[in-house]
Amino acid sequence: MQITDCQVTYVGSGPFVLTSEETAAVNAAVAAGAPAGQATDLCLRIVRACTRTDLRGLPEALAAYGVPVVKGALTLAPLAPQAALLTRWLKTAVAR
């Protein structure tokens, strides 16, 4: 299955509280340069980056997310179906 687009939003009766895994992913993204102070929004972008994306648009999608979000995605889901592709993209993006 390939997903061309997805929207990630929190739906719940109370405030969104990050799990320890989500907090670790947000911290990894902030350490890599993402703005601090927007943990919820950043977490949702990280979850979206973890979604399996059509390979034809993957480089563009990852470039749009940026290095910090991709690092957060790999922290949150290191065994995700596309983790190897994210890691490969990250190596080339950081090398530039």
PyMOL CGO cylinders between C-alpha atoms (Angstrom):
from pymol import cmd
from pymol.cgo import CYLINDER

trace = [
    CYLINDER, 0.00, 0.00, 0.00, 1.25, 3.48, -0.86, 0.3, 1, 1, 1, 1, 1, 1,
    CYLINDER, 1.25, 3.48, -0.86, -0.30, 6.64, 0.56, 0.3, 1, 1, 1, 1, 1, 1,
    CYLINDER, -0.30, 6.64, 0.56, -0.11, 9.79, -1.52, 0.3, 1, 1, 1, 1, 1, 1,
    CYLINDER, -0.11, 9.79, -1.52, -1.22, 12.14, 1.26, 0.3, 1, 1, 1, 1, 1, 1,
    CYLINDER, -1.22, 12.14, 1.26, -2.42, 12.03, 4.82, 0.3, 1, 1, 1, 1, 1, 1,
    CYLINDER, -2.42, 12.03, 4.82, -3.60, 14.49, 7.41, 0.3, 1, 1, 1, 1, 1, 1,
    CYLINDER, -3.60, 14.49, 7.41, -2.75, 13.96, 11.05, 0.3, 1, 1, 1, 1, 1, 1,
    CYLINDER, -2.75, 13.96, 11.05, -4.80, 15.66, 13.74, 0.3, 1, 1, 1, 1, 1, 1,
    CYLINDER, -4.80, 15.66, 13.74, -5.53, 14.99, 17.37, 0.3, 1, 1, 1, 1, 1, 1,
    CYLINDER, -5.53, 14.99, 17.37, -9.11, 14.12, 18.21, 0.3, 1, 1, 1, 1, 1, 1,
    CYLINDER, -9.11, 14.12, 18.21, -9.92, 13.72, 21.85, 0.3, 1, 1, 1, 1, 1, 1,
    CYLINDER, -9.92, 13.72, 21.85, -11.93, 15.04, 24.75, 0.3, 1, 1, 1, 1, 1, 1,
    CYLINDER, -11.93, 15.04, 24.75, -8.94, 16.28, 26.72, 0.3, 1, 1, 1, 1, 1, 1,
    CYLINDER, -8.94, 16.28, 26.72, -5.65, 17.94, 25.93, 0.3, 1, 1, 1, 1, 1, 1,
    CYLINDER, -5.65, 17.94, 25.93, -3.12, 16.11, 23.80, 0.3, 1, 1, 1, 1, 1, 1,
    CYLINDER, -3.12, 16.11, 23.80, -0.45, 14.64, 26.07, 0.3, 1, 1, 1, 1, 1, 1,
    CYLINDER, -0.45, 14.64, 26.07, 2.65, 13.21, 24.46, 0.3, 1, 1, 1, 1, 1, 1,
    CYLINDER, 2.65, 13.21, 24.46, 3.72, 9.68, 25.33, 0.3, 1, 1, 1, 1, 1, 1,
    CYLINDER, 3.72, 9.68, 25.33, 7.33, 9.10, 26.36, 0.3, 1, 1, 1, 1, 1, 1,
    CYLINDER, 7.33, 9.10, 26.36, 8.08, 7.81, 22.84, 0.3, 1, 1, 1, 1, 1, 1,
    CYLINDER, 8.08, 7.81, 22.84, 6.52, 10.89, 21.24, 0.3, 1, 1, 1, 1, 1, 1,
    CYLINDER, 6.52, 10.89, 21.24, 8.43, 13.15, 23.62, 0.3, 1, 1, 1, 1, 1, 1,
    CYLINDER, 8.43, 13.15, 23.62, 11.69, 11.44, 22.64, 0.3, 1, 1, 1, 1, 1, 1,
    CYLINDER, 11.69, 11.44, 22.64, 10.88, 11.98, 18.95, 0.3, 1, 1, 1, 1, 1, 1,
    CYLINDER, 10.88, 11.98, 18.95, 10.05, 15.65, 19.52, 0.3, 1, 1, 1, 1, 1, 1,
    CYLINDER, 10.05, 15.65, 19.52, 13.25, 16.10, 21.53, 0.3, 1, 1, 1, 1, 1, 1,
    CYLINDER, 13.25, 16.10, 21.53, 15.27, 14.51, 18.70, 0.3, 1, 1, 1, 1, 1, 1,
    CYLINDER, 15.27, 14.51, 18.70, 13.67, 16.88, 16.19, 0.3, 1, 1, 1, 1, 1, 1,
    CYLINDER, 13.67, 16.88, 16.19, 14.31, 19.93, 18.39, 0.3, 1, 1, 1, 1, 1, 1,
    CYLINDER, 14.31, 19.93, 18.39, 17.93, 18.83, 18.90, 0.3, 1, 1, 1, 1, 1, 1,
    CYLINDER, 17.93, 18.83, 18.90, 18.22, 18.65, 15.10, 0.3, 1, 1, 1, 1, 1, 1,
    CYLINDER, 18.22, 18.65, 15.10, 16.94, 22.21, 14.67, 0.3, 1, 1, 1, 1, 1, 1,
    CYLINDER, 16.94, 22.21, 14.67, 13.14, 22.17, 14.85, 0.3, 1, 1, 1, 1, 1, 1,
    CYLINDER, 13.14, 22.17, 14.85, 11.67, 25.12, 16.77, 0.3, 1, 1, 1, 1, 1, 1,
    CYLINDER, 11.67, 25.12, 16.77, 11.02, 24.40, 20.42, 0.3, 1, 1, 1, 1, 1, 1,
    CYLINDER, 11.02, 24.40, 20.42, 7.71, 25.24, 22.05, 0.3, 1, 1, 1, 1, 1, 1,
    CYLINDER, 7.71, 25.24, 22.05, 5.45, 23.57, 19.48, 0.3, 1, 1, 1, 1, 1, 1,
    CYLINDER, 5.45, 23.57, 19.48, 5.60, 20.00, 20.74, 0.3, 1, 1, 1, 1, 1, 1,
    CYLINDER, 5.60, 20.00, 20.74, 2.07, 18.99, 19.73, 0.3, 1, 1, 1, 1, 1, 1,
    CYLINDER, 2.07, 18.99, 19.73, 2.32, 20.31, 16.18, 0.3, 1, 1, 1, 1, 1, 1,
    CYLINDER, 2.32, 20.31, 16.18, 5.81, 18.92, 15.79, 0.3, 1, 1, 1, 1, 1, 1,
    CYLINDER, 5.81, 18.92, 15.79, 4.69, 15.50, 17.03, 0.3, 1, 1, 1, 1, 1, 1,
    CYLINDER, 4.69, 15.50, 17.03, 1.85, 15.42, 14.51, 0.3, 1, 1, 1, 1, 1, 1,
    CYLINDER, 1.85, 15.42, 14.51, 4.28, 16.30, 11.68, 0.3, 1, 1, 1, 1, 1, 1,
    CYLINDER, 4.28, 16.30, 11.68, 6.58, 13.51, 12.87, 0.3, 1, 1, 1, 1, 1, 1,
    CYLINDER, 6.58, 13.51, 12.87, 3.71, 11.01, 12.85, 0.3, 1, 1, 1, 1, 1, 1,
    CYLINDER, 3.71, 11.01, 12.85, 2.78, 12.15, 9.36, 0.3, 1, 1, 1, 1, 1, 1,
    CYLINDER, 2.78, 12.15, 9.36, 6.38, 11.66, 8.21, 0.3, 1, 1, 1, 1, 1, 1,
    CYLINDER, 6.38, 11.66, 8.21, 6.19, 8.07, 9.51, 0.3, 1, 1, 1, 1, 1, 1,
    CYLINDER, 6.19, 8.07, 9.51, 3.32, 7.29, 7.14, 0.3, 1, 1, 1, 1, 1, 1,
    CYLINDER, 3.32, 7.29, 7.14, 4.27, 5.13, 4.19, 0.3, 1, 1, 1, 1, 1, 1,
    CYLINDER, 4.27, 5.13, 4.19, 4.51, 7.48, 1.22, 0.3, 1, 1, 1, 1, 1, 1,
    CYLINDER, 4.51, 7.48, 1.22, 4.40, 6.77, -2.50, 0.3, 1, 1, 1, 1, 1, 1,
    CYLINDER, 4.40, 6.77, -2.50, 8.03, 6.25, -3.53, 0.3, 1, 1, 1, 1, 1, 1,
    CYLINDER, 8.03, 6.25, -3.53, 7.65, 8.58, -6.52, 0.3, 1, 1, 1, 1, 1, 1,
    CYLINDER, 7.65, 8.58, -6.52, 7.01, 11.53, -4.20, 0.3, 1, 1, 1, 1, 1, 1,
    CYLINDER, 7.01, 11.53, -4.20, 9.06, 10.46, -1.20, 0.3, 1, 1, 1, 1, 1, 1,
    CYLINDER, 9.06, 10.46, -1.20, 12.13, 12.68, -1.78, 0.3, 1, 1, 1, 1, 1, 1,
    CYLINDER, 12.13, 12.68, -1.78, 9.95, 15.76, -2.17, 0.3, 1, 1, 1, 1, 1, 1,
    CYLINDER, 9.95, 15.76, -2.17, 7.86, 14.84, 0.87, 0.3, 1, 1, 1, 1, 1, 1,
    CYLINDER, 7.86, 14.84, 0.87, 10.94, 14.33, 3.02, 0.3, 1, 1, 1, 1, 1, 1,
    CYLINDER, 10.94, 14.33, 3.02, 12.46, 17.60, 1.83, 0.3, 1, 1, 1, 1, 1, 1,
    CYLINDER, 12.46, 17.60, 1.83, 9.23, 19.36, 2.80, 0.3, 1, 1, 1, 1, 1, 1,
    CYLINDER, 9.23, 19.36, 2.80, 9.32, 17.79, 6.28, 0.3, 1, 1, 1, 1, 1, 1,
    CYLINDER, 9.32, 17.79, 6.28, 12.98, 18.70, 6.70, 0.3, 1, 1, 1, 1, 1, 1,
    CYLINDER, 12.98, 18.70, 6.70, 15.86, 17.00, 8.46, 0.3, 1, 1, 1, 1, 1, 1,
    CYLINDER, 15.86, 17.00, 8.46, 14.60, 17.62, 12.04, 0.3, 1, 1, 1, 1, 1, 1,
    CYLINDER, 14.60, 17.62, 12.04, 11.21, 16.01, 11.40, 0.3, 1, 1, 1, 1, 1, 1,
    CYLINDER, 11.21, 16.01, 11.40, 12.77, 13.05, 9.58, 0.3, 1, 1, 1, 1, 1, 1,
    CYLINDER, 12.77, 13.05, 9.58, 15.13, 12.52, 12.53, 0.3, 1, 1, 1, 1, 1, 1,
    CYLINDER, 15.13, 12.52, 12.53, 12.12, 12.64, 14.84, 0.3, 1, 1, 1, 1, 1, 1,
    CYLINDER, 12.12, 12.64, 14.84, 10.31, 10.11, 12.64, 0.3, 1, 1, 1, 1, 1, 1,
    CYLINDER, 10.31, 10.11, 12.64, 13.24, 7.72, 12.80, 0.3, 1, 1, 1, 1, 1, 1,
    CYLINDER, 13.24, 7.72, 12.80, 13.32, 8.12, 16.58, 0.3, 1, 1, 1, 1, 1, 1,
    CYLINDER, 13.32, 8.12, 16.58, 9.59, 7.40, 16.86, 0.3, 1, 1, 1, 1, 1, 1,
    CYLINDER, 9.59, 7.40, 16.86, 9.46, 4.54, 14.36, 0.3, 1, 1, 1, 1, 1, 1,
    CYLINDER, 9.46, 4.54, 14.36, 12.93, 3.16, 13.64, 0.3, 1, 1, 1, 1, 1, 1,
    CYLINDER, 12.93, 3.16, 13.64, 11.40, -0.04, 12.23, 0.3, 1, 1, 1, 1, 1, 1,
    CYLINDER, 11.40, -0.04, 12.23, 8.72, 1.62, 10.11, 0.3, 1, 1, 1, 1, 1, 1,
    CYLINDER, 8.72, 1.62, 10.11, 8.29, 0.24, 6.57, 0.3, 1, 1, 1, 1, 1, 1,
    CYLINDER, 8.29, 0.24, 6.57, 10.19, 3.16, 5.07, 0.3, 1, 1, 1, 1, 1, 1,
    CYLINDER, 10.19, 3.16, 5.07, 12.77, 3.67, 7.82, 0.3, 1, 1, 1, 1, 1, 1,
    CYLINDER, 12.77, 3.67, 7.82, 15.61, 2.55, 5.55, 0.3, 1, 1, 1, 1, 1, 1,
    CYLINDER, 15.61, 2.55, 5.55, 14.50, 5.02, 2.88, 0.3, 1, 1, 1, 1, 1, 1,
    CYLINDER, 14.50, 5.02, 2.88, 14.25, 7.83, 5.44, 0.3, 1, 1, 1, 1, 1, 1,
    CYLINDER, 14.25, 7.83, 5.44, 17.73, 6.98, 6.70, 0.3, 1, 1, 1, 1, 1, 1,
    CYLINDER, 17.73, 6.98, 6.70, 19.15, 6.98, 3.16, 0.3, 1, 1, 1, 1, 1, 1,
    CYLINDER, 19.15, 6.98, 3.16, 17.49, 10.32, 2.38, 0.3, 1, 1, 1, 1, 1, 1,
    CYLINDER, 17.49, 10.32, 2.38, 18.77, 11.77, 5.64, 0.3, 1, 1, 1, 1, 1, 1,
    CYLINDER, 18.77, 11.77, 5.64, 22.35, 10.78, 4.84, 0.3, 1, 1, 1, 1, 1, 1,
    CYLINDER, 22.35, 10.78, 4.84, 22.21, 12.56, 1.49, 0.3, 1, 1, 1, 1, 1, 1,
    CYLINDER, 22.21, 12.56, 1.49, 20.38, 15.61, 2.91, 0.3, 1, 1, 1, 1, 1, 1,
    CYLINDER, 20.38, 15.61, 2.91, 22.91, 16.08, 5.70, 0.3, 1, 1, 1, 1, 1, 1,
    CYLINDER, 22.91, 16.08, 5.70, 25.81, 15.60, 3.27, 0.3, 1, 1, 1, 1, 1, 1,
    CYLINDER, 25.81, 15.60, 3.27, 24.66, 18.54, 1.15, 0.3, 1, 1, 1, 1, 1, 1,
]
cmd.load_cgo(trace, "trace")
